């Protein structure tokens, strides 16, 4: 069994605990992993007195949450602070994330200056609008997924920040679930489900030929994979019924159906509506979003900012 502790006493993941041949390592890791749950997320928000200059204590709380749960919720406006001006949001988010070890931004097709993508209801539908036609830029529900599930391995998304500038009048609630919990649920149910999800052709996302976006070939790969760079578990998943091709294998399809039920009922799913000035920073956990209704006032429409990274959040300061 290979388990190592960092200076904060947190057990760090090693390859063998995700190996289907190493039951002892898995059992020890599983016990430690579930021991920190459940979490009252609405009572566990990390308050930032100044997001543009976070303290080591504030950052350490985020690091510890991400080490235990792969995500943290923060609040940069709960103590009467003014919202960060929109002209400064890219620099503020990038600087905040850099303090947590995140520096290699994804070059997303919809990114604006500073690598930030604005997640909002998009009214543009012209041929040059790269957000048109994509569900995240509508007021419709967004199904369970990990970000960048269609990316090539070299562009793997390991972490992301989602910062709320303006919440919706109604709806827009996020659900989040740590992929390591999903791994545990599947392995506890049937270890063959994990084996099927680790198959290199478990899930295919067909090529993207939309002229508004760069061409992307078929994306073929596993659902679960141990990241050679970090030793951590990486999950690649989308619950979309369209444009997802699952390996034509009975065990894979049973695993997919079991996962669908987990994502409906698991007691460790976090449900939270981000408010203005709040955000989620995470190691690319599973997440979705309910549909929403915007306020009629100008400037009061739902707006979130997102940056995605190729690193994971650091495990210690």
C-alpha positions, 0 to 999 in steps of 0.5 A: 500500500502506498499512502503518503501524508503531506505536512497538513496530514492529508493523505495524497493519492497514489496510482495503486489506490485506483488500480483494480488489482490493489484492494488494500490500498483502495480500502484504506483510501476509501475509508479516509475519503468518505470519512470527511463527508458529509459537508454542509457547504452553505456553512463551509464557504471561505470568506475572502476579505480581498480577493485581489490580495488573499491571505495565506490563511484564506488560501490554506482553507481553500487548499485544504477543502480541495485536498479533501473534496476537490472543490471549495466555495468562496465569497468575496463580497460577504463583508460589504466589499464592493464587487471587483470591477468588470475591467479588473475581473480577468486579472483578479481571477488569474492572480487568485488562481495563480496563488493556488498553483494554476497558471496554464489557462486553456485557450478557449474559443470563447475566451475574452481578454485574460482567458476569461469566458463569460457564461451568460444568456447569449442573444447573438446568433450570427455566424461569427458568434462562437457562443451561439447554439451552445447550451451553457450560453442559454437559460436552459438546464445544463446536464452533468458533465466535467469540463473539457470532456471533448478535449484531446489529452494534451489539453486536459482540463484539471481545474477551473474557477467559476465566479459569479458576477450576477446571479439569476432572479430565479434558478441557476442552481449548481449541483457538484459532485467529486469524481472520486466519490463517483469512482467509489460508488461504481467500484462498490457496486461492481468493480467491472464498472470501473474496468469498463470506464477505464477502457481507452474507447469507453466514450467517444465525442464525435468531431466538431465541424461547426464553422464558428469553432476550430475543427475538432476530430473525434475525441476517444478515451476512457471515463476514468483515468489515472493522470500520469502527471499527478497520480490523481484520478481524472474523470471525463464525462457528459450526460448528454444523450446526443453526440455521445457514443458509448462503447457497445459493451454490456458492462459499459452500458450498465455502468453508464446507467448506474452512474445516471442513477448516482447523479440523481440520488447520491447524498453527497451531491452539493447543491448551491446557488452562487451569489454575486461575488461568490465562486467555485474553484475545483479540480474539475468536479462533475457539475450541472446547472438548473435553468434560470430566469433573469431579472428584467432590469438591465445589468441584472442578468445572470453572469458568471466568469470561467477560467479553465486550467491544465494543472490541478490546485496545489495540495499545500501552500 
